[in-house]
Amino acid sequence: MLSFPELRKEIIKYCVLMYEKNYVVASDGNVSVRISEGHFLITPSGKRKSELEYKDLMVIDKEGNVIEGNFTPSTEMWMHIWIYEMRPDVNAVIHAHPPYSTAFSFQMPREYVPQLPEIESLVGKIGFVPYREAGSLELAKLVKEKITEHNGLILQKHGVVVVGHNLEESFNRLERMEFEFKIKSLRESFR
């Protein structure tokens, strides 16, 4: 397990990567890691992911209390907390708005089996969460119900949520999901 300073560095690294790969724009998206049982490091609300500094990251507990930090935690805080509650094997959560996955969310009313074999073996079946307002408890509850069976979820008209043992695994799943939907889009354009 990485040290607390290393985890802060990792969050910043993957937030910048998400921005560079166009998986988030402006202040969209959020990232968290489990730092101990019942405590999480999470990105703040309303801050550009590409410009985050170590001091901007928040420590919250499983009740949603701010333990450390001067900002408001991500509006998707409960989605993150409840994922950790449901998945003791998960130590990192990423929520992003990659364009191909998000575009596909408008036409995906069910679980999705990836067409590329490596995506299915490394991410698994991709779950579908019907539209609920971003940051709402209703959305967080639906994610909580679905995450037990999936490492990646498509949020209708919103984006994706991916989980992993660490940030690298979560980010790789995000990248692989976006690649899957990009390939799907290209295949459909050739028809």
C-alpha positions, 0 to 999 in steps of 0.5 A, a space after each residue: 500500500 502506498 503512503 499517504 503522500 504517495 496516494 496524494 501524488 497518485 490522485 494528482 497524476 491520474 487527474 491530469 491524465 484524465 484531463 489530457 486524454 479528454 476524459 473530463 472537462 472543466 471541473 467534471 469528474 472525481 477520484 478517490 482512494 481508500 486510505 484506511 478502514 472508513 477514511 478516504 482521500 477524495 477530490 474537491 468539488 468545483 476544481 479543475 482536475 488538471 490544476 489540482 494541488 496536494 492541498 486541495 484533496 480532502 480526507 473524509 470518513 464513511 459518514 461523509 464528514 470532512 476530516 482534512 481539507 478546506 474545500 467541499 468534497 466532490 458532489 459524488 462523495 456518497 457514490 464513492 463512500 458506498 462503493 467502498 462499503 460494498 466492495 472491500 476489495 476496491 481501494 480506488 474509484 474514478 468517475 469521469 465523462 469520456 466522450 465515447 462512453 458517455 455518448 454510448 450511455 444514451 443508447 445503452 439500456 442494459 448491461 453490456 458485454 464488451 466486444 473486444 476479448 481483452 476488455 471483457 477479461 480485464 474489466 468484465 461485463 459493464 453495468 448500466 445505471 439509468 439516469 439520475 441527477 448527478 450528485 444525487 443520493 438516488 444516483 449513488 444508491 443505484 451505483 451502490 446496487 450495481 457495483 457489487 457485480 461490475 468493475 465498470 458502470 455506464 451512467 446514462 447521460 452522465 459518464 462512467 464509474 470504474 473501480 480497482 485495487 489501486 488507481 492504476 487498475 481503475 484508470 486502466 479500466 477507464 481507458 479500456 472502456 473508452 477504447 471499447 466504445 470508440 471501436 464500437 462507434 467506428 465499427 458502426 460508422 463502417 456499416 
